[in-house]
């Protein structure tokens, strides 16, 4: 499986350029149209719909992975405790 993971520096550069573009574009359009800040926020939300979907998906994936990891830790802890207590029960049969 080939995963192309973008470096954090590259992501920051790309987000900075997008932010700069949106600030210039939105300030020009807002001034021309006389738009309120609420309207500008709605426009930005609509422009970033796909990106927000990806953010939400990644957050859900992260939560799912976290819960699975906690489940694995719980099973390991249970098994360790059972192994620790096993000699106590094996040496003292209850007949």
C-alpha positions in Angstrom: 0.0 0.0 0.0 1.5 3.3 -1.1 0.5 6.3 1.1 1.5 9.7 0.0 1.6 11.8 3.2 2.1 15.5 2.8 4.5 17.0 5.2 3.1 19.4 7.8 5.2 22.3 6.4 3.7 21.8 2.9 0.2 21.7 4.4 0.8 24.9 6.3 2.1 26.6 3.2 -0.9 25.5 1.1 -3.4 26.6 3.8 -1.6 30.0 4.2 -1.9 30.6 0.4 -5.5 29.6 0.4 -6.3 31.8 3.4 -4.5 34.7 1.7 -6.4 34.2 -1.5 -9.8 33.9 0.3 -9.1 37.1 2.4 -8.3 39.1 -0.7 -11.1 37.7 -2.8 -13.7 37.9 0.0 -12.7 41.4 1.0 -13.1 42.6 -2.5 -16.4 40.9 -3.1 -17.8 41.9 0.3 -16.9 45.6 -0.3 -18.5 45.5 -3.7 -21.7 43.7 -2.6 -21.9 45.4 0.8 -22.2 41.9 2.4 -22.3 41.4 6.1 -19.8 39.2 8.0 -22.5 36.5 8.4 -23.0 36.4 4.6 -19.3 36.2 4.0 -19.0 33.3 6.5 -21.7 31.5 4.6 -20.0 32.0 1.3 -16.7 30.7 2.8 -18.5 27.7 4.3 -20.0 26.9 0.9 -16.6 27.2 -0.8 -14.9 24.9 1.7 -17.7 22.3 1.8 -15.4 19.5 0.5 -12.6 20.4 2.8 -15.0 20.4 5.8 -16.3 17.0 4.8 -12.7 15.7 4.8 -12.0 17.3 8.2 -15.2 15.7 9.7 -14.3 12.3 8.2 -10.8 12.4 9.6 -12.1 13.4 13.0 -14.5 10.5 13.0 -11.8 8.1 11.8 -9.5 9.4 14.6 -12.2 8.8 17.3 -12.9 5.3 15.9 -9.2 4.4 16.0 -8.9 5.8 19.6 -11.8 3.7 20.8 -10.4 0.6 19.1 -7.0 1.2 20.7 -8.7 1.6 24.2 -10.5 -1.7 23.6 -7.2 -3.4 22.8 -5.6 -2.0 25.9 -8.5 -3.2 28.0 -8.2 -6.7 26.6 -4.4 -6.7 27.2 -4.9 -5.5 30.8 -7.6 -8.2 31.4 -5.3 -10.9 30.1 -2.4 -9.7 32.2 -4.5 -9.7 35.3 -5.8 -13.2 34.5 -2.2 -14.5 34.1 -1.2 -12.8 37.3 -4.1 -14.5 39.2 -3.8 -17.9 37.5 -1.2 -19.5 39.8 -3.4 -18.6 42.8 -6.3 -20.6 41.4 -4.2 -23.5 40.0 -2.5 -24.2 43.3 -5.7 -24.2 45.4 -8.3 -26.5 43.8 -11.8 -26.2 45.1 -12.9 -29.8 45.5 
